[in-house]
Amino acid sequence: MLKVGMVGMGGISTSHVRGWAQIPEAKVVAVCDIREEKAEAAAQATGGTPYLDFDEMLKCETLDIVDICLPTYLHADFAVKALDHGLHVLSEKPVSLRREDVARIYEAASRNQRRFMVAQVLRFWREYEVLREAVRSQRYGRLLSGQMTRLGNTPGWSWDNWMRDPERSGLVPFDLHIHDLDFLIYTFGKPQNVVCHRARTTEQDYFHVIYEYPGFFISTEAAWYDGDYPFQAAFRFQFEKGLLEYKGGKLTTYLPGGEVQTLENEKDANVNGINLPATNGYYNEIRYFTDCVLSGKDCEKVRPEELETVLDLIAVINTKG
Ligand SMILES: NC(=O)c1ccc[n+]([C@@H]2O[C@H](COP(=O)([O-])OP(=O)(O)OC[C@H]3O[C@@H](n4cnc5c(N)ncnc54)[C@H](O)[C@@H]3O)[C@@H](O)[C@H]2O)c1
């Protein structure tokens, strides 16, 4: 049984707790958060021992894996510390705010012969996997254009308001847009050109970026709006012979001649459509990482050079926007 220690038991950690609970070969045996109530609540949910200090957890427990759900600016240092302690590490996105940390972390993984993976969840999200497959197989012909959206409200819920601090979160590019950008780099590689517009005040941050590739372009937008704006993630990809749209949690294909296919989860199977298994990206990424640990293989689905390219492009956006 793989013993898992989690650190940072705030917002996203609950999705990881649910994911680990579905992995028969692993168990969360320890949870750590500097806020006692968060550590205690996570201990109740997992049955793991609560800790208020990461070093103490490493000292007292014999772990195999550390799962990092900490604020962004802490990911790299905690990852290197855990790897140097001889543990495998799964870390929430983004890998870091600093490009040089990518090499630092992977060097630590290499010298300790341990697995490291950033949980870029869209790479494990069924609807985005279907889109990627359509691009690669050219099922609907050549790609002409794409549109990706990720919008929400300005966060007010994070511990110590760290998300509103550019030095600790990197704001919208690192918090929201990185999901779509990472998927683009994973699927299409580095774009030829980037066109960016940004509208920003202290209370909100919207930007629009067009990534230009040979023969097609992808228009993206991401925002933290001031107000109770509902979160939404969507895409719309235009192929020569089909339009693939993900909207309101539903994937639909519009084909020439008027045929419309709705890609449903298995529980609402649509006999005429292409049905999707009911999956969860957070579970899928944890399952994949566990399989890499068990097999001793590198987590090749998330490569360091892709993470570096993403950070390079965010640097470009931050300069232009
Ligand atoms: N993949 C996704 O869909 C997704 C969604 C939300 C957040 N995230 C990422 O997850 C990370 C955490 O975000 P969140 O929304 O859960 O933030 P959060 O503020 O809700 O949680 C962070 C937790 O870390 C704890 N913490 C801070 N310093 C600590 C330390 N030194 N030792 C132990 N615990 C410490 C805080 O008390 C807090 O409970 C961020 O990097 C964010 O980008 C990913």
PDBQT file of the ligand as one rigid body, heavy atoms in Angstrom, charges set to zero:
ROOT
HETATM    1  N1  LIG A 401      -6.461  22.062 -10.742  1.00  0.00    +0.000 N 
HETATM    2  C1  LIG A 401      -7.415  22.881 -10.393  1.00  0.00    +0.000 C 
HETATM    3  O1  LIG A 401      -8.511  22.855 -10.952  1.00  0.00    +0.000 OA
HETATM    4  C2  LIG A 401      -7.174  23.871  -9.279  1.00  0.00    +0.000 A 
HETATM    5  C3  LIG A 401      -8.248  24.541  -8.699  1.00  0.00    +0.000 A 
HETATM    6  C4  LIG A 401      -7.993  25.402  -7.633  1.00  0.00    +0.000 A 
HETATM    7  C5  LIG A 401      -6.688  25.593  -7.189  1.00  0.00    +0.000 A 
HETATM    8  N2  LIG A 401      -5.654  24.957  -7.794  1.00  0.00    +0.000 N 
HETATM    9  C6  LIG A 401      -4.273  25.158  -7.326  1.00  0.00    +0.000 C 
HETATM   10  O2  LIG A 401      -4.141  24.562  -6.031  1.00  0.00    +0.000 OA
HETATM   11  C7  LIG A 401      -3.288  25.339  -5.201  1.00  0.00    +0.000 C 
HETATM   12  C8  LIG A 401      -4.032  25.656  -3.894  1.00  0.00    +0.000 C 
HETATM   13  O3  LIG A 401      -5.177  26.445  -4.188  1.00  0.00    +0.000 OA
HETATM   14  P1  LIG A 401      -6.428  26.500  -3.196  1.00  0.00    +0.000 P 
HETATM   15  O4  LIG A 401      -7.529  27.149  -3.949  1.00  0.00    +0.000 OA
HETATM   16  O5  LIG A 401      -6.674  25.156  -2.610  1.00  0.00    +0.000 OA
HETATM   17  O6  LIG A 401      -5.863  27.515  -2.079  1.00  0.00    +0.000 OA
HETATM   18  P2  LIG A 401      -6.316  27.656  -0.553  1.00  0.00    +0.000 P 
HETATM   19  O7  LIG A 401      -5.819  28.950  -0.076  1.00  0.00    +0.000 OA
HETATM   20  O8  LIG A 401      -7.782  27.347  -0.440  1.00  0.00    +0.000 OA
HETATM   21  O9  LIG A 401      -5.540  26.443   0.166  1.00  0.00    +0.000 OA
HETATM   22  C9  LIG A 401      -4.156  26.456   0.442  1.00  0.00    +0.000 C 
HETATM   23  C10 LIG A 401      -3.943  25.821   1.814  1.00  0.00    +0.000 C 
HETATM   24  O10 LIG A 401      -2.547  25.760   2.110  1.00  0.00    +0.000 OA
HETATM   25  C11 LIG A 401      -2.371  26.036   3.511  1.00  0.00    +0.000 C 
HETATM   26  N3  LIG A 401      -0.980  26.459   3.736  1.00  0.00    +0.000 N 
HETATM   27  C12 LIG A 401      -0.405  27.657   3.424  1.00  0.00    +0.000 A 
HETATM   28  N4  LIG A 401       0.909  27.638   3.762  1.00  0.00    +0.000 NA
HETATM   29  C13 LIG A 401       1.158  26.399   4.262  1.00  0.00    +0.000 A 
HETATM   30  C14 LIG A 401       2.331  25.759   4.760  1.00  0.00    +0.000 A 
HETATM   31  N5  LIG A 401       3.519  26.402   4.786  1.00  0.00    +0.000 N 
HETATM   32  N6  LIG A 401       2.235  24.494   5.226  1.00  0.00    +0.000 NA
HETATM   33  C15 LIG A 401       1.046  23.842   5.208  1.00  0.00    +0.000 A 
HETATM   34  N7  LIG A 401      -0.105  24.393   4.751  1.00  0.00    +0.000 NA
HETATM   35  C16 LIG A 401      -0.042  25.653   4.273  1.00  0.00    +0.000 A 
HETATM   36  C17 LIG A 401      -3.411  27.101   3.812  1.00  0.00    +0.000 C 
HETATM   37  O11 LIG A 401      -3.741  27.165   5.184  1.00  0.00    +0.000 OA
HETATM   38  C18 LIG A 401      -4.588  26.624   2.950  1.00  0.00    +0.000 C 
HETATM   39  O12 LIG A 401      -5.473  25.787   3.680  1.00  0.00    +0.000 OA
HETATM   40  C19 LIG A 401      -2.907  26.577  -6.007  1.00  0.00    +0.000 C 
HETATM   41  O13 LIG A 401      -1.603  26.450  -6.510  1.00  0.00    +0.000 OA
HETATM   42  C20 LIG A 401      -3.914  26.623  -7.158  1.00  0.00    +0.000 C 
HETATM   43  O14 LIG A 401      -3.360  27.138  -8.359  1.00  0.00    +0.000 OA
HETATM   44  C21 LIG A 401      -5.883  24.072  -8.807  1.00  0.00    +0.000 A 
ENDROOT
TORSDOF 0
